[in-house]
Amino acid sequence: MFKKIPENVRLILTSVGPLIVTLALFVIVGQFGFTKISELRNQITKSQKDQAVLSQKLDLLKTLGATATSAVTPASNAFPEANPSLSVLTQIKNLGIQNGVVVTNIKGGAEAKDTSGLSRVDISFEALGERSKIIALAKAISQVAPITLLDKVKISESAGAARATISVKAFWAAFPTKLPALTEAITDLTADEKKTLSVVTGLTQPQFIDIPPSQDSSRPDPFTQ
C-alpha cells in the first residue's frame, strides 16, 4: 500500500509526520498539565481559605479564652447534664436558712420530658414562717444554680404564721459531644448570648454537683491485737 504512494508525498509524510506526532503529544500532555495545574490552584485556594478561617478562629478563641474559662463551671452548674435534684434541694434548704424559713416535706418527682425537649424534674416542699420571708424565699429561687423555675405557690395564714406549698421545676440535658469541623468558621457571642452568660455566672452556685463516693472503711477484725 505504502509502495504506491508517490515519492514526493512520501517525503512530505516523512517530514511532517514527526511534527504531527509532536503536536498530538503536546495536546495530550497539555490537557493533562492544565488539569493538574487547575487542581493545584484549587488546592491552593482552599488552603488559603482554610488558613483564613483558622486564623479567625484563633483570634476569636484568644479573645474569648479568659471569659470561656471562667464561665465553664458556672454555666455547667446552671444547666447540668444530669438530674440536679440533690443540688436543687440543697439550694432550697440554704435559702430557707438564709431567710429564716423552715423548709419541710420536700418531695422530688421522677424524670419527665418537658415540652421543650429538655429533661425535667418537679420538686415540691412546704415553707413555714412569716409571709414576707416566704415570699422572699420564693423570689430567691430564680437566683440560684441549677436554674430552677418557680411553678406554683400557695400560701395560707393562721395565728400570725404562714405556711406555703411551693412547686419548682429544674431542667437538664446532655452536653454536646460533637465539635464543629476544624475548618468551619465560628462567630463571636451575640449581645443576647453575652447577657445570658453574665446572668448565669451571677447565679448562686451550689455547694456540690457530684457527691463523692464514701470511703470504704472496713471494720477491723476484733480478734486481732
C-alpha positions as CSV (number, residue, x, y, z in Angstrom):
1,M,0.0,0.0,0.0
2,F,2.8,2.5,1.0
3,K,4.7,1.5,-2.0
4,K,2.0,3.0,-4.3
5,I,2.5,6.4,-2.6
6,P,4.4,8.8,-4.8
7,E,7.9,9.6,-3.7
8,N,7.2,13.3,-3.2
9,V,4.2,12.5,-1.0
10,R,6.2,10.0,1.0
11,L,8.9,12.7,1.6
12,I,6.2,15.1,2.8
13,L,4.8,12.5,5.2
14,T,8.2,11.7,6.4
15,S,8.9,15.3,7.1
16,V,5.6,16.3,8.6
17,G,4.9,13.0,10.5
18,P,7.2,13.8,13.5
19,L,5.6,17.2,13.7
20,I,2.1,15.8,13.8
21,V,3.2,13.3,16.5
22,T,4.8,16.1,18.4
23,L,1.6,18.2,18.2
24,A,-0.5,15.3,19.3
25,L,1.7,14.6,22.3
26,F,1.7,18.3,23.1
27,V,-2.1,18.4,23.1
28,I,-2.4,15.3,25.3
29,V,0.3,16.4,27.7
30,G,-1.0,19.9,27.7
31,Q,-4.5,18.8,28.6
32,F,-3.1,16.7,31.4
33,G,-0.9,19.5,32.6
34,F,-3.7,22.1,32.5
35,T,-5.9,19.7,34.6
36,K,-3.2,19.3,37.2
37,I,-2.5,23.0,37.3
38,S,-6.2,23.7,37.8
39,E,-6.3,21.1,40.6
40,L,-3.3,22.6,42.2
41,R,-4.8,26.1,42.0
42,N,-8.0,24.9,43.6
43,Q,-6.0,23.2,46.4
44,I,-4.0,26.5,47.0
45,T,-7.3,28.5,47.1
46,K,-8.8,26.1,49.5
47,S,-5.7,26.1,51.7
48,Q,-5.8,29.9,51.8
49,K,-9.4,29.9,52.8
50,D,-8.8,27.3,55.5
51,Q,-5.8,29.3,56.8
52,A,-8.0,32.4,56.9
53,V,-10.7,30.5,58.9
54,L,-8.2,29.1,61.3
55,S,-6.6,32.5,61.9
56,Q,-10.1,33.9,62.6
57,K,-10.9,31.1,65.0
58,L,-7.5,31.5,66.8
59,D,-8.0,35.3,67.2
60,L,-11.6,34.7,68.5
61,L,-10.6,32.0,70.8
62,K,-7.8,34.2,72.2
63,T,-10.4,36.9,72.8
64,L,-12.9,34.5,74.4
65,G,-10.4,32.4,76.2
66,A,-10.5,34.1,79.6
67,T,-14.3,34.5,79.6
68,A,-14.9,30.9,78.5
69,T,-12.5,29.5,81.1
70,S,-14.2,31.4,84.0
71,A,-17.7,30.7,82.7
72,V,-17.5,26.9,82.0
73,T,-18.1,25.8,85.6
74,P,-20.9,28.3,86.4
75,A,-22.6,27.5,83.1
76,S,-22.5,23.8,83.6
77,N,-23.7,24.2,87.2
78,A,-26.6,26.3,86.0
79,F,-27.7,23.9,83.3
80,P,-26.2,20.4,84.2
81,E,-26.1,17.3,82.1
82,A,-27.7,15.1,84.8
83,N,-30.7,15.2,87.1
84,P,-29.9,18.2,89.5
85,S,-32.4,17.2,92.2
86,L,-29.9,17.0,95.1
87,S,-28.3,20.3,94.2
88,V,-31.7,22.0,94.0
89,L,-32.8,20.5,97.3
90,T,-29.6,21.8,99.0
91,Q,-30.1,25.2,97.5
92,I,-33.7,25.4,98.7
93,K,-32.7,24.4,102.2
94,N,-29.9,27.0,102.2
95,L,-32.4,29.7,101.1
96,G,-34.7,28.6,103.9
97,I,-31.9,29.1,106.5
98,Q,-30.9,32.5,104.9
99,N,-34.5,33.8,105.0
100,G,-35.5,32.4,108.4
101,V,-38.0,29.9,106.9
102,V,-38.4,26.3,107.9
103,V,-38.4,24.1,104.8
104,T,-40.1,20.7,105.3
105,N,-41.8,17.9,103.4
106,I,-39.5,18.1,100.4
107,K,-40.6,15.8,97.5
108,G,-38.8,15.2,94.2
109,G,-40.6,13.7,91.3
110,A,-39.3,11.3,88.6
111,E,-37.6,12.4,85.4
112,A,-40.0,13.8,82.9
113,K,-39.7,15.1,79.3
114,D,-40.6,18.8,79.1
115,T,-42.4,20.1,76.0
116,S,-39.2,22.0,75.2
117,G,-37.5,18.6,74.7
118,L,-35.4,19.0,77.9
119,S,-35.4,16.6,80.8
120,R,-37.2,18.0,83.8
121,V,-37.7,17.2,87.5
122,D,-40.6,18.6,89.6
123,I,-39.9,19.3,93.2
124,S,-42.3,20.4,95.9
125,F,-41.8,21.5,99.5
126,E,-43.5,23.3,102.4
127,A,-42.2,26.5,103.9
128,L,-43.2,27.7,107.4
129,G,-42.5,31.2,108.6
130,E,-43.5,34.8,108.2
131,R,-45.3,35.6,104.9
132,S,-42.8,38.2,103.8
133,K,-39.9,35.8,104.4
134,I,-41.6,33.0,102.5
135,I,-42.2,35.4,99.6
136,A,-38.5,36.4,99.7
137,L,-37.5,32.7,99.6
138,A,-39.8,32.1,96.6
139,K,-38.2,35.1,94.7
140,A,-34.7,34.0,95.6
141,I,-35.2,30.6,93.9
142,S,-34.7,32.1,90.5
143,Q,-31.2,33.4,91.6
144,V,-29.6,30.0,92.3
145,A,-28.0,27.4,90.1
146,P,-29.0,24.9,88.8
147,I,-31.6,27.1,87.0
148,T,-34.9,26.5,88.9
149,L,-38.2,27.9,87.8
150,L,-41.0,28.7,90.3
151,D,-44.1,26.8,89.2
152,K,-46.7,27.2,91.9
153,V,-47.0,28.9,95.3
154,K,-49.9,28.5,97.6
155,I,-49.8,30.4,100.9
156,S,-52.2,30.1,103.9
157,E,-52.0,32.0,107.2
158,S,-53.1,31.1,110.7
159,A,-52.5,32.7,114.0
160,G,-49.9,35.1,112.6
161,A,-47.9,32.3,110.9
162,A,-47.8,31.4,107.3
163,R,-47.5,28.1,105.5
164,A,-46.7,27.8,101.8
165,T,-46.7,24.9,99.4
166,I,-44.2,25.6,96.7
167,S,-43.5,23.7,93.5
168,V,-40.5,24.3,91.3
169,K,-39.0,22.8,88.1
170,A,-35.4,22.1,87.3
171,F,-34.0,21.1,83.9
172,W,-31.0,19.4,82.4
173,A,-29.8,18.0,79.1
174,A,-26.8,16.1,77.8
175,F,-23.8,18.2,76.9
176,P,-22.8,18.4,73.2
177,T,-20.4,15.7,72.2
178,K,-19.6,16.8,68.7
179,L,-17.3,19.7,67.9
180,P,-17.6,21.7,64.6
181,A,-15.2,20.9,61.8
182,L,-11.7,22.4,62.3
183,T,-12.1,24.5,59.2
184,E,-15.6,25.6,59.9
185,A,-15.8,29.3,60.8
186,I,-17.2,30.3,64.2
187,T,-18.7,33.6,65.3
188,D,-18.5,35.7,68.4
189,L,-21.2,35.5,71.0
190,T,-24.2,37.8,70.3
191,A,-25.2,40.5,72.7
192,D,-28.1,38.4,74.0
193,E,-25.8,35.4,74.5
194,K,-23.3,37.5,76.4
195,K,-26.1,38.9,78.5
196,T,-27.4,35.4,79.3
197,L,-23.8,34.2,80.2
198,S,-23.5,37.2,82.5
199,V,-26.8,36.3,84.2
200,V,-25.8,32.6,84.5
201,T,-22.4,33.3,86.0
202,G,-24.1,35.6,88.6
203,L,-26.3,32.8,90.0
204,T,-25.6,31.5,93.4
205,Q,-23.5,28.4,92.8
206,P,-24.3,25.1,94.6
207,Q,-22.0,23.7,97.2
208,F,-21.7,20.5,95.3
209,I,-22.7,18.9,92.0
210,D,-21.4,15.4,92.3
211,I,-21.5,13.5,95.6
212,P,-18.1,11.9,96.2
213,P,-18.4,8.1,96.9
214,S,-17.9,7.2,100.6
215,Q,-14.6,5.8,101.5
216,D,-14.6,2.0,102.2
217,S,-13.6,1.8,105.8
218,S,-13.7,-1.9,106.6
219,R,-14.3,-2.8,110.1
220,P,-11.2,-4.0,111.9
221,D,-11.0,-7.6,113.0
222,P,-12.0,-7.6,116.7
223,F,-9.9,-10.7,117.3
224,T,-6.6,-9.2,116.2
225,Q,-4.4,-7.3,118.6
